[in-house]
């Protein structure tokens, strides 16, 4: 089988989509490509469909919260979303990363590229409150539908759920509009 | 004789107050008019392998839509690890995929080791490989037993659990615990192999191939088993990759991707083994691939046992690994290290890593972001069960309700793994 020569992902992405690529970084042999958040889907499509790159497998989508700091090339990124891509043909990985501001944590969805992104994006929404524009089914996944807040944010305290007894069940039910009442 | 009248529903009988409208766009339009039936399956159903809830839209007995609903076993493990030092996080990872806690320990330890640049001695790497492959066999035993039980083959369950029990006893020798051992630690393993472990392991690799032969003789060419599994839940290779499948479930579709081969960790490149592949991507092929993996795991264990290197079982880097107890009486420095590591722990840089390994179920990945301090900023686990359950809808479309039970069994899902 004739396999095309592997390309350097950073150089070719910079060349083809110069305005979208903001920065790149290598730590512990892991390459990170930092992109403008509105271009995530465009860059992902480029990385998946260009011969010589073919990052055809979406391993993971993880979100991270830098609270109380803000980071990123634009200096307003409280959150970051990392897409871990894997190229089966060239056996290498790439991290695509976008920083999102606190007041508008929105990125375009990549469910059109990989169906695997569906639940991973729902999880990021549920746990970190990041919205994926164009996602077909943006509901909570792990937490109950009536849950307040997004537990994996750094300003969300590590707590516990109050155990329900007959003396406090009315008070607890007030916070749970979907819970069954008798 | 008086006939008791049939009870009529009264106002006090609880009625479902939810609206079908909430499901518009998720189920077909035929469900809106009541032409198809919406049926709830689970979360407590014997064939859902934990607390998986499925909302099914049925046309007669045929599945039109299958919507998995998870989260019933969500315990906030990722959030909890953020509040603990790196070494304490290991105990929490045990509780994710409770059928192979060793794989979870492994991926977390590898992530910590990559983030901090910590070395792992060769003996520890070989011990880890032995434990991981034992965990794979134990996990496959549970899968085989429950999968066959779901399909009505009762006796396989009893045999498979008997062999699993032997492996759990060996884990108890090593770590003091049958399941949640937390045996792997950053930099190696908790303690060296105990003297009675290797004889037990030798006995195990001697008798296990014959037991795998027993399982095979019960199922592989059993006409009832073949009737119920062949051609069911077919996934094409491209679709499988698109759905994010991995592990035996992906390899049954004919995609040759095993992380042990592609990106060897813990010295897997030193051992010779084959990667079994399927052809059709149906329930039977997923079953057959796992059956062959039993033998490959035994093969790896035999090689690792034979070439077990000597030397330390844990890194000698005292900034990360506490000194042995005996040193404390003689060295002031050892006392300081001991105190620092058990109170404050070690620090990791403010960077991020993503490590993935081949768990019995598929690719388990750990995304770890440090803070520069002794606790991580974020830990995220990409788990195979999560991806496979999300693919259930696509796999079970247009199948009969009874076949769904087989499909769930064939993806080998563990709900602790998917909900974390």
Interface residues (C-beta under 8 A of the other chain):
Chain A: X27 X28 X30 X32 X56 X57 X58 X59 X60 X62 X63 X64 X65 X66 X82 X84 X88 X91 X93 X95 X114 X115 X116 X118 X119 X120 X123 X127 X136 X137 X140 X141 X142 X143 X144 X151 X152 X154 X158
Chain B: X25 X26 X70 X71 X74 X76 X78 X79 X80 X82 X83 X114 X115 X117 X241 X242 X243 X244 X255 X257 X262 X263 X351 X352 X353 X354 X356 X363 X365 X367 X369 X377 X378 X380 X382 X386 X387 X390 X391 X394 X419 X420
